[in-house]
Amino acid sequence: MKIIIKENERGFLFRNGTFRRMLSPGIHRVYPVAGETCFQTNVYRQVNIKEVDIQVLLRDKTFADSVTKIEVPDLNIALHYEDGRLIEALRAGTFYFWNVFHQHTFQLIDTSSPEVALPRVMMSIVPTNLYSQYIVSEGETGLLFYDGKFKEQLSPGVYYFWNSSIRVSCQNVDMRSQQMDVNSQEILTADKVSLRLNFVCTYRITDAVKINNSLKDYKTQIYVTTQLVLREYVGCLKFDDLLEQKDSIAGIVLEKLKEKQESLYIEFRDAGLKDIILPGEIRDIMNTVLIAEKNAQASVILRREEVASTRSLLNTAKLMEENTTLYKLKELEYLEKICDKVGNISVGNGNLLGQLGELLYSNSASAKS
């Protein structure tokens, strides 16, 4: 039987189940009657022959010279280069590659310690279950731990660590200014008035390592500290004093918070009192007082206007008493107003408005003469 081995193939000749030799590209004759068999395989990259153990094939020098062997120990990976180009990463094991058309070289990488010394671009070919990736964003700092013990502080960037026997973890801490709202704080003033306050403050972490290692839940502790300082100060004020000082409360509380910031490893930057929420009955009383104050102010204004109006009338009367002509002019002014509003007034056969006009005119003429 004639078989053809192509350029990118190799054949393996067996006689009665025993490997005889590797067949090179070309035309070969196989004699089944003599118990000969042959199988062919492609010579591209990794040797993948399932029909027989590769150690049997290695007895053939031609085959042994056609392959490259790489043994990757435990806790190592091998970077596989084909003609100088990185193509893959190999885990622990023994691998054979055809070197018929390409040259294969390898670089062993020790993964027994967590540190990764490879450039980031090479990590794309490494199986993801062999390493862990941690990202520290801008404005944050990363706290690196080996087996739960603090190792070092990481600046913003992307970091890779081998999944070795050492357990690696990374905790990001935000170093930017953060806002904390202390809402609906029910506080009893010095004169037993119950009210609710909404307070806000901003802070920035100054020591990420100490705040993480010394305080179990630093956000809760900052919140409780702010809450207690607010309650301590407001609880010493009477209700009226609280309303008068509401614009300065935030500044005073901020100064008291700054006295405690060192033990919290933070810096308080700003604070503000957002709302003072009064109970319903107190709010009704305040509204009643406000209405009474406004009514009193309105009464004062009304009386002031009445006094001014009376004084004006008195001054006018004095002028008319001293000046007859002014008196007559005032009469004419009032008559004109009456005529504008009334068309005709007839009494008997006469025109009352005309008679009044003539009378006033004659009196005015007599006064002039």
C-alpha positions as CSV (number, residue, x, y, z in Angstrom):
1,M,0.0,0.0,0.0
2,K,1.4,3.4,-1.0
3,I,1.1,6.4,1.4
4,I,2.0,10.0,0.8
5,I,3.5,12.1,3.7
6,K,3.0,15.8,3.0
7,E,5.6,18.5,3.8
8,N,3.8,19.6,7.0
9,E,3.3,16.0,8.2
10,R,5.2,13.1,9.6
11,G,4.3,9.4,9.6
12,F,5.0,6.7,12.2
13,L,5.5,3.2,11.0
14,F,4.6,0.2,13.2
15,R,5.1,-3.5,12.5
16,N,2.9,-5.9,14.5
17,G,2.3,-3.1,17.0
18,T,5.9,-2.2,17.5
19,F,7.2,1.2,16.6
20,R,9.8,1.0,13.8
21,R,10.6,4.6,12.7
22,M,9.3,8.0,11.7
23,L,8.6,8.6,8.1
24,S,9.7,11.9,6.4
25,P,7.7,13.7,3.7
26,G,7.5,11.7,0.5
27,I,6.0,8.5,-0.9
28,H,6.3,5.4,1.2
29,R,5.1,1.8,0.9
30,V,3.4,0.0,3.8
31,Y,2.8,-3.7,3.7
32,P,-0.3,-4.6,5.7
33,V,0.3,-8.3,4.9
34,A,3.5,-8.0,6.8
35,G,1.7,-6.5,9.8
36,E,2.7,-2.9,9.0
37,T,0.6,0.1,9.9
38,C,1.2,3.8,9.7
39,F,-0.5,6.9,11.1
40,Q,0.2,10.5,10.2
41,T,0.3,13.8,12.3
42,N,0.7,17.5,11.6
43,V,4.0,19.0,12.7
44,Y,2.5,22.4,13.8
45,R,3.6,23.7,17.2
46,Q,3.0,21.2,20.1
47,V,3.4,17.5,19.6
48,N,0.0,15.9,20.2
49,I,0.2,12.1,19.6
50,K,-2.4,10.0,21.4
51,E,-1.8,6.7,19.6
52,V,1.4,5.9,21.4
53,D,3.5,7.1,24.4
54,I,5.9,9.8,23.3
55,Q,8.7,8.1,25.2
56,V,8.5,5.3,22.7
57,L,8.8,7.7,19.8
58,L,11.8,9.3,21.3
59,R,13.8,6.1,20.6
60,D,13.9,7.3,17.0
61,K,16.7,9.8,16.7
62,T,15.1,11.5,13.7
63,F,12.0,12.1,15.8
64,A,14.1,13.2,18.8
65,D,15.9,15.7,16.7
66,S,12.6,17.1,15.3
67,V,11.2,18.1,18.7
68,T,12.1,20.5,21.6
69,K,11.4,19.4,25.1
70,I,10.5,21.8,28.1
71,E,9.9,20.7,31.6
72,V,8.1,23.3,33.8
73,P,8.6,22.6,37.5
74,D,5.9,23.0,40.2
75,L,5.4,26.7,41.3
76,N,6.7,27.8,38.0
77,I,5.4,28.9,34.6
78,A,7.2,29.0,31.3
79,L,6.9,31.8,28.8
80,H,6.9,30.1,25.3
81,Y,8.5,32.1,22.5
82,E,8.1,31.0,18.9
83,D,10.8,32.5,16.6
84,G,11.4,35.0,19.3
85,R,7.7,36.0,19.6
86,L,5.9,35.4,22.9
87,I,2.8,33.2,22.2
88,E,1.7,31.6,25.5
89,A,2.5,30.7,29.1
90,L,2.8,27.1,30.2
91,R,1.9,25.7,33.5
92,A,3.9,23.0,35.4
93,G,4.4,19.8,33.3
94,T,6.4,18.4,30.4
95,F,5.8,19.6,26.9
96,Y,7.2,18.8,23.4
97,F,7.1,21.1,20.4
98,W,8.0,20.5,16.7
99,N,11.0,22.4,15.7
100,V,10.7,21.5,12.0
101,F,9.6,24.9,10.8
102,H,9.9,27.1,13.9
103,Q,12.4,27.6,16.7
104,H,10.9,27.3,20.2
105,T,12.5,28.9,23.3
106,F,11.3,29.2,26.9
107,Q,11.7,31.4,30.0
108,L,11.0,29.9,33.4
109,I,9.2,32.2,35.9
110,D,9.2,31.4,39.6
111,T,5.7,31.9,41.1
112,S,6.5,30.7,44.6
113,S,6.5,34.3,45.9
114,P,3.6,36.7,45.2
115,E,5.6,39.4,43.4
116,V,5.2,39.5,39.6
117,A,8.2,40.8,37.7
118,L,6.6,40.6,34.3
119,P,5.5,43.7,32.3
120,R,1.8,44.3,32.2
121,V,1.6,43.5,28.5
122,M,2.8,39.9,29.1
123,M,0.2,39.2,31.7
124,S,-2.5,39.1,29.0
125,I,-1.2,35.6,27.9
126,V,-0.9,34.2,31.5
127,P,-4.0,32.1,32.6
128,T,-6.0,34.3,34.9
129,N,-6.3,31.7,37.6
130,L,-2.6,31.8,38.1
131,Y,-2.6,35.4,39.4
132,S,-4.7,38.1,41.1
133,Q,-5.1,41.6,39.8
134,Y,-5.7,44.7,42.0
135,I,-6.4,48.2,40.7
136,V,-5.8,51.3,42.8
137,S,-7.6,54.3,41.4
138,E,-6.5,57.9,41.3
139,G,-7.2,59.6,44.7
140,E,-6.8,56.2,46.5
141,T,-4.0,54.3,48.2
142,G,-3.8,50.5,48.3
143,L,-2.9,48.6,51.5
144,L,-1.2,45.4,50.6
145,F,-1.3,42.4,53.0
146,Y,0.5,39.0,52.9
147,D,-1.3,36.4,54.9
148,G,-3.2,39.2,56.7
149,K,0.0,41.1,57.7
150,F,0.5,44.6,56.3
151,K,3.3,44.6,53.6
152,E,3.3,48.0,52.0
153,Q,1.3,50.9,50.6
154,L,0.5,51.0,46.9
155,S,0.2,54.2,44.8
156,P,-2.5,54.4,42.0
157,G,-1.9,51.8,39.3
158,V,-2.5,48.1,38.3
159,Y,-0.8,45.4,40.2
160,Y,-0.5,41.6,39.7
161,F,0.4,38.9,42.3
162,W,0.9,35.2,41.8
163,N,-1.6,32.9,43.4
164,S,1.1,31.2,45.5
165,S,1.1,29.7,49.0
166,I,1.0,33.2,50.4
167,R,-2.5,34.7,50.6
168,V,-2.5,38.2,49.1
169,S,-5.1,40.9,49.7
170,C,-5.3,44.6,48.9
171,Q,-7.6,47.1,50.5
172,N,-8.2,50.5,48.9
173,V,-8.6,53.6,51.0
174,D,-10.0,56.8,49.6
175,M,-7.7,59.7,50.4
176,R,-10.0,62.4,48.9
177,S,-12.3,64.7,50.9
178,Q,-15.4,62.8,52.0
179,Q,-18.8,64.0,53.2
180,M,-20.6,62.6,56.2
181,D,-24.2,63.4,56.9
182,V,-25.5,63.2,60.5
183,N,-29.2,63.3,60.0
184,S,-32.3,63.4,62.2
185,Q,-30.4,63.7,65.5
186,E,-33.0,64.1,68.3
187,I,-31.5,66.3,70.9
188,L,-33.0,67.8,74.1
189,T,-31.9,71.4,74.8
190,A,-31.0,72.7,78.3
191,D,-34.6,73.9,78.8
192,K,-36.1,70.5,77.8
193,V,-37.1,71.3,74.3
194,S,-36.9,68.3,72.0
195,L,-35.8,69.0,68.4
196,R,-34.0,67.3,65.5
197,L,-30.9,68.5,63.7
198,N,-29.4,67.6,60.3
199,F,-25.6,68.2,60.4
200,V,-22.9,67.7,57.7
201,C,-19.2,67.6,57.8
202,T,-16.3,66.9,55.4
203,Y,-13.0,65.2,56.3
204,R,-9.9,63.7,54.7
205,I,-7.9,60.7,55.8
206,T,-4.3,61.7,56.7
207,D,-2.8,58.3,57.6
208,A,-4.4,55.3,55.7
209,V,-2.2,52.7,57.3
210,K,-3.0,53.7,60.9
211,I,-6.6,54.3,60.3
212,N,-7.0,50.8,58.8
213,N,-4.8,49.0,61.3
214,S,-6.0,50.8,64.4
215,L,-9.7,51.4,63.8
216,K,-11.9,48.5,63.0
217,D,-14.6,50.5,61.3
218,Y,-13.3,54.1,60.9
219,K,-16.4,55.5,59.2
220,T,-18.6,54.4,62.1
221,Q,-16.2,55.8,64.6
222,I,-16.0,59.2,62.8
223,Y,-19.8,59.3,62.6
224,V,-20.2,58.5,66.3
225,T,-17.6,61.1,67.3
226,T,-19.4,63.8,65.2
227,Q,-22.7,62.8,66.7
228,L,-21.5,63.0,70.3
229,V,-19.8,66.3,69.9
230,L,-22.9,67.8,68.3
231,R,-25.1,66.5,71.1
232,E,-22.8,67.6,73.8
233,Y,-22.7,71.2,72.6
234,V,-26.4,71.6,71.6
235,G,-27.5,69.9,74.8
236,C,-26.0,72.8,76.8
237,L,-27.9,75.5,75.0
238,K,-31.4,76.8,75.7
239,F,-33.9,76.8,72.9
240,D,-33.8,80.6,72.4
241,D,-30.0,80.6,72.5
242,L,-29.9,77.8,69.9
243,L,-32.0,79.8,67.5
244,E,-29.9,83.0,68.0
245,Q,-26.6,81.1,67.5
246,K,-27.7,78.7,64.7
247,D,-25.3,80.4,62.2
248,S,-22.3,79.9,64.5
249,I,-23.1,76.4,65.8
250,A,-21.3,74.6,62.9
251,G,-18.1,76.6,63.4
252,I,-18.0,75.8,67.1
253,V,-18.7,72.1,66.6
254,L,-16.0,72.0,63.9
255,E,-13.4,73.4,66.3
256,K,-14.4,70.7,68.9
257,L,-14.1,68.0,66.2
258,K,-10.6,69.2,65.2
259,E,-9.5,68.5,68.8
260,K,-10.3,64.8,68.3
261,Q,-9.1,64.4,64.6
262,E,-5.6,63.3,65.5
263,S,-6.8,60.1,67.3
264,L,-9.0,59.3,64.3
265,Y,-6.1,59.9,61.8
266,I,-8.2,62.3,59.7
267,E,-8.5,66.0,59.1
268,F,-11.9,67.7,59.6
269,R,-12.2,70.4,56.9
270,D,-15.7,71.9,57.0
271,A,-19.0,71.5,58.8
272,G,-22.5,72.9,58.4
273,L,-25.9,72.9,60.2
274,K,-28.4,72.0,57.5
275,D,-31.8,72.0,59.3
276,I,-33.4,72.5,62.7
277,I,-36.6,70.6,62.8
278,L,-39.0,71.6,65.6
279,P,-41.8,69.4,67.0
280,G,-45.4,70.2,65.9
281,E,-46.5,71.9,69.1
282,I,-43.3,74.0,69.3
283,R,-43.7,75.0,65.6
284,D,-47.3,76.1,66.3
285,I,-46.2,78.2,69.2
286,M,-43.5,79.9,67.1
287,N,-46.0,80.6,64.4
288,T,-48.4,82.2,67.0
289,V,-45.7,84.4,68.4
290,L,-44.6,85.4,64.9
291,I,-48.2,86.4,63.9
292,A,-48.6,88.4,67.2
293,E,-45.4,90.2,66.5
294,K,-46.5,91.1,62.9
295,N,-49.9,92.2,64.1
296,A,-48.3,94.5,66.7
297,Q,-46.0,96.0,64.1
298,A,-49.0,96.6,61.8
299,S,-50.8,98.3,64.7
300,V,-47.9,100.6,65.4
301,I,-47.6,101.5,61.7
302,L,-51.4,102.2,61.5
303,R,-51.4,104.5,64.5
304,R,-48.4,106.3,63.2
305,E,-50.3,107.0,59.9
306,E,-53.4,108.1,61.8
307,V,-51.4,110.6,63.8
308,A,-49.7,112.0,60.7
309,S,-53.1,112.3,58.9
310,T,-54.6,114.2,61.9
311,R,-51.6,116.5,62.1
312,S,-52.0,117.3,58.4
313,L,-55.7,118.1,58.8
314,L,-54.9,120.4,61.7
315,N,-52.3,122.3,59.8
316,T,-54.8,122.7,56.9
317,A,-57.5,124.0,59.2
318,K,-55.1,126.6,60.7
319,L,-54.1,127.9,57.2
320,M,-57.8,128.2,56.1
321,E,-58.7,130.0,59.3
322,E,-55.9,132.6,58.7
323,N,-56.5,133.0,54.9
324,T,-60.1,133.6,53.7
325,T,-59.1,133.2,50.0
326,L,-57.6,129.7,50.8
327,Y,-60.9,128.9,52.5
328,K,-63.0,129.8,49.5
329,L,-60.6,127.9,47.2
330,K,-61.1,124.8,49.3
331,E,-64.8,125.3,49.1
332,L,-64.6,125.4,45.3
333,E,-62.4,122.3,45.3
334,Y,-65.0,120.4,47.3
335,L,-67.8,121.7,45.1
336,E,-65.9,120.6,42.0
337,K,-65.5,117.1,43.4
338,I,-69.3,117.0,44.2
339,C,-70.1,118.1,40.6
340,D,-67.9,115.5,39.1
341,K,-69.7,112.7,40.9
342,V,-73.3,114.1,40.6
343,G,-75.0,115.2,37.3
344,N,-77.9,117.5,38.5
345,I,-79.6,118.2,41.8
346,S,-83.0,120.0,41.4
347,V,-85.0,121.5,44.4
348,G,-88.3,122.9,43.4
349,N,-87.9,124.8,40.0
350,G,-84.2,125.7,40.5
351,N,-80.9,124.1,39.8
352,L,-79.2,123.6,43.2
353,L,-75.7,123.1,41.8
354,G,-76.0,126.3,39.7
355,Q,-77.2,128.3,42.6
356,L,-74.4,127.0,44.8
357,G,-71.9,128.0,42.1
358,E,-73.3,131.5,41.8
359,L,-73.4,132.0,45.5
360,L,-69.8,130.9,45.9
361,Y,-68.7,133.1,43.0
362,S,-70.4,136.2,44.4
363,N,-68.9,135.6,47.8
364,S,-65.5,135.2,46.2
365,A,-65.8,138.4,44.3
366,S,-66.9,140.3,47.4
367,A,-63.9,139.0,49.3
368,K,-61.6,140.2,46.6
369,S,-63.1,143.7,46.5
